[in-house]
Amino acid sequence: MRNETLANPGPLGLMGFGMTTVLLNIHNAGFFEISAMILAMGLFYGGLAQIIAGILEFRKGNTFGVTAFISYGHFWLTLVALILLPKLGWADPTPAKFMACYLFMWGIFTLFMFFGTLKSNRGLQFVFASLTVLFFLLAIKDWTGSHLIGVIAGFEGIICGLSAIYLAMAEVLNEQYHKTILPVGTL
């Protein structure tokens, strides 16, 4: 058996999630409309890059990382499909109340994943706690039709995405310099 040192795929997955989440939630906060930029990020960085990171986590034996990155990668792919399929005439638009159910189910999944972070660092806990809140806020927005809740969710989502970007860069820099450059609240 050969001795292998495997790179940490976590920062790739976190950046794919974080940057795409920030951009989508700038839209949710009301700053600009959905555009090809958000859809492309959802397909390739939020979607494909996270799936690749999840496959690499499999190689490392990290069940949490596999489940998180591959699931959220597919979240982005399905979200883009929900937006694009009706525009292409391939499916009917999803009614807001059905979209609320979709977002609520992702909130439930994320809540369970949050419990999986309780033995990890505070940075990862914050990412999953804020993502849980984001999914539930977005579901409530779609159930109620409240524009205000959508804007609040947008700002909360920007914070969530930025926290993932911070954690990704902390992992890269801390590993690169072999010391804590950006603290992550290690237990």
N, C-alpha and C positions, 0 to 999 in steps of 0.2 A: 504494500500500500504506500503510495507516495504522499508526501506531506505538501498540502496545498494551502496557500494563504488566499482567501477569497475576499474580494472587495465588498464593502458595505453598499448594497443597492438602495438602502433606505433613503439617502438624500435625493436620489433620482426620483423615487416615488413621491416623496414629500414635496419636491419642487414642482413636479407635474401637477399634483393636487393643489398646492398652494397658489401658484401663479394663475392657474385656470380659475380657481375659486375667487381670487381677488378680482380678476377681470369680469367674470359673470356677475359678481355682486356689486361692482361699480355700476353695471347695468341695473341690477335690482334696486340699488339706492337712487336710481333715476337720472344718472349722469349721461347715459347714451343708450341707444337702441341696440338690440341684438344685431350682430353683423357677422360677416364671414370670419373675422378675426377671432371672435369668441368660439364660433363653431369649429374652426380649424384647431384652436387650442384644445377644445373638448375632444376632438377626434385623436389628435396626435400626441399632445403632451399630457393632458389630463387622462386620456384613454390609453393609447398605445404605450406610452412611456411607463405608466403605472403598472400595466399588465406585464411588461418586460421586467420591471422591478420585482413584481410578485413572483415571477418565474425564477428569478435569481434568488429570492428569499427561500424558495423551495429547495434550491441547491444547498443553501446554508442550514436547512432544517428548521426554519423559523415559521411555524404554523400561523402565528399572528400576522406576520408580515405578508405571507402568501394570501391569507384570507382578506386582509385589509386592501392591499394594493390591487389584487386581481378584481375584487368586488368593486372598489371605487373606480378602477379603470373602466369596468363595464357600466358603472353608473353613468360616467361621462358619455360613453358610446350610446347608451340608451337615451340619455337626455337629448343628445344631438339628433338621434333618430326621431324622437318625439317632436322635435321642432321641424326637421327637414322632410319627413315622409309626407305630411299634409301639403307642404309647399310644392312637392314634386307630383302631387296628385295620387300618391300610392296608398294613402290611408286618410281617414277622417281625422280632423283635429281632436285632441283629447280634451273633453270637458274639464273645467277647472276643478270640479268636485272629484273627478277621477284622478286628476293630477295631484290633488291633496292626498288621496289614498296612497299613491306612488311615493310621495315625499314622506308621508307618515311611516310607511314601511321602512324606508331608508333611515328614518329617525329611530325606529325600534332597533334595527340592526346596529346602528351606530351607538346606541345606548349600551347594548350588550358588548360591543367592542370597547367602549369606554371602560367597562368593568375589567376588561383584559389589560388595561394600561395601569391598573392600580399598583402593580409591582414594578412599574417602569419609572422613567423620570417625569418630573412635573411638566416639562415642555410637551411631551406626548400626551399627558393627561389633559392639558389645556386644549390641544388641538382637537381631541375627541370630544371633550365636554362642550366646547364651543360649536363643533360640528353637529352634535346632537341638538343643541338649542337652535341652530340654523335650520335644520330639517323640520323641526316642529314649528318654528315660526313661519316657514314657507308653506307648510301644510295648512296652518291656521289662516294664512293670507288667502290661500286658494279656497278653503271652506267658507270663509266669511266675505271674500271679495274686498277686504280692507287694504286700500292703497297704503295707509300709514304703516300697517304691520309689514307690508312688503318693503317699504323704505327702511324700517328698523332692521328687518332681516338683512337687507343689503349692507348696511353698515356693520352689523354683527358678522356677516360673512366676510367682509373685508378684513376684519380683525382675525377671524379664524384662518383665512388664507395667509395673512402675514405671519401668523404664529407658526404655520407649517413651513413657510420660507425661512423664518428665523431658525427653527429646529434643524432644517436641512443644512443650512450654512454653518450652524454650530457643529453638527456632526462632521462636516467636511473640514472645517478649520481646526477643530479640536484634534481630529485624527492626524491631519497634516502636520501640525506643530507638536504633537504628542504632549499637549497640556491643554488646560481649559482656557480658551480664548473667549468663547461665548458660553456662559453658564446655561445649563439645561435643568437645573434643580434635581441633581442626582440624589437618589434615595440613599 
